[in-house]
């Protein structure tokens, strides 16, 4: 963002700080739910693998292919686990053109 004015940078910094505060409050308010789901992730190597690979750099199809290659599971199984992670807020979706990417929200790290 090289063309922002000092005022714009200040506003962006303030927004970033407020978002960090919101994330902290969300974690505090939901600490037991987060702890329980972290345990669920640790028990399920497939959930853990998907979360580890979802770094917002692989297209959804490449992510699924890597998971399938590592875990030897069906596409349906992978998609169900992705749906669980999405539902729990562990993953976010980003679209770039026609491509879909998954990223780790950081909520369970």
C-alpha positions as CSV (number, residue, x, y, z in Angstrom):
1,X,0.0,0.0,0.0
2,X,2.7,2.5,-1.0
3,X,0.3,5.3,-2.1
4,X,-1.6,5.7,1.2
5,X,-1.5,9.0,3.0
6,X,-0.4,9.1,6.7
7,X,-4.1,9.6,7.6
8,X,-5.1,6.5,5.6
9,X,-2.3,4.5,7.2
10,X,-3.4,5.6,10.6
11,X,-7.0,4.5,9.9
12,X,-5.8,1.1,8.6
13,X,-3.7,0.6,11.7
14,X,-6.6,1.5,13.9
15,X,-8.8,-1.0,12.0
16,X,-6.2,-3.7,12.4
17,X,-5.9,-3.1,16.1
18,X,-9.7,-3.2,16.5
19,X,-9.8,-6.5,14.6
20,X,-7.1,-7.9,16.8
21,X,-9.2,-6.9,19.8
22,X,-12.3,-8.6,18.4
23,X,-10.4,-11.8,17.8
24,X,-9.1,-11.7,21.4
25,X,-12.6,-11.2,22.7
26,X,-14.0,-13.9,20.5
27,X,-11.4,-16.3,21.8
28,X,-12.1,-15.4,25.4
29,X,-15.9,-15.7,25.0
30,X,-15.6,-19.1,23.3
31,X,-12.5,-20.5,25.0
32,X,-14.2,-23.8,25.9
33,X,-15.6,-24.3,22.4
34,X,-12.2,-23.5,21.0
35,X,-10.4,-25.9,23.4
36,X,-12.9,-28.7,22.6
37,X,-12.5,-28.3,18.8
38,X,-8.7,-28.1,19.1
39,X,-8.8,-31.5,20.8
40,X,-11.1,-32.8,17.9
41,X,-8.5,-31.5,15.4
42,X,-5.7,-33.3,17.2
43,X,-7.6,-36.5,17.2
44,X,-8.4,-36.4,13.4
45,X,-5.2,-36.4,11.3
46,X,-7.3,-35.4,8.2
47,X,-8.6,-32.2,9.9
48,X,-5.1,-31.4,11.0
49,X,-3.6,-32.0,7.5
50,X,-6.2,-29.8,5.8
51,X,-5.7,-27.0,8.3
52,X,-1.9,-27.2,7.9
53,X,-2.1,-27.1,4.1
54,X,-4.7,-24.3,3.9
55,X,-2.4,-21.4,3.7
56,X,-4.2,-19.4,1.1
57,X,-1.6,-20.3,-1.6
58,X,-3.1,-23.6,-3.1
59,X,-6.3,-23.6,-5.1
60,X,-9.0,-25.7,-3.5
61,X,-8.5,-28.4,-6.1
62,X,-4.7,-28.5,-5.5
63,X,-5.3,-28.6,-1.7
64,X,-7.7,-31.5,-2.1
65,X,-5.3,-33.3,-4.4
66,X,-2.5,-32.9,-1.8
67,X,-4.7,-34.2,1.0
68,X,-5.8,-37.1,-1.1
69,X,-2.2,-37.9,-2.0
70,X,-1.2,-37.9,1.7
71,X,-4.2,-39.5,3.3
72,X,-5.7,-41.8,0.6
73,X,-9.2,-40.7,1.3
74,X,-12.2,-39.9,-1.0
75,X,-13.1,-36.5,-2.3
76,X,-16.4,-36.7,-0.3
77,X,-14.5,-37.3,2.9
78,X,-12.2,-34.4,2.2
79,X,-15.1,-32.1,1.4
80,X,-16.9,-33.1,4.6
81,X,-13.9,-32.3,6.7
82,X,-13.5,-28.9,4.9
83,X,-17.2,-28.2,5.6
84,X,-16.6,-29.0,9.3
85,X,-13.6,-26.6,9.4
86,X,-15.6,-23.9,7.6
87,X,-18.5,-24.3,10.0
88,X,-16.2,-24.0,13.0
89,X,-14.5,-20.9,11.6
90,X,-11.2,-22.6,11.2
91,X,-11.0,-21.9,7.5
92,X,-11.9,-19.0,5.3
93,X,-12.5,-18.9,1.6
94,X,-10.9,-16.4,-0.8
95,X,-11.8,-16.2,-4.5
96,X,-9.4,-15.0,-7.1
97,X,-11.0,-14.9,-10.5
98,X,-12.5,-18.4,-11.0
99,X,-10.2,-20.0,-8.4
100,X,-11.1,-20.7,-4.8
101,X,-8.5,-20.8,-2.0
102,X,-8.8,-21.9,1.6
103,X,-6.9,-20.2,4.4
104,X,-6.4,-21.0,8.1
105,X,-8.3,-18.4,10.1
106,X,-5.9,-18.8,13.0
107,X,-8.8,-19.2,15.5
108,X,-7.6,-22.7,16.6
109,X,-3.8,-22.1,16.5
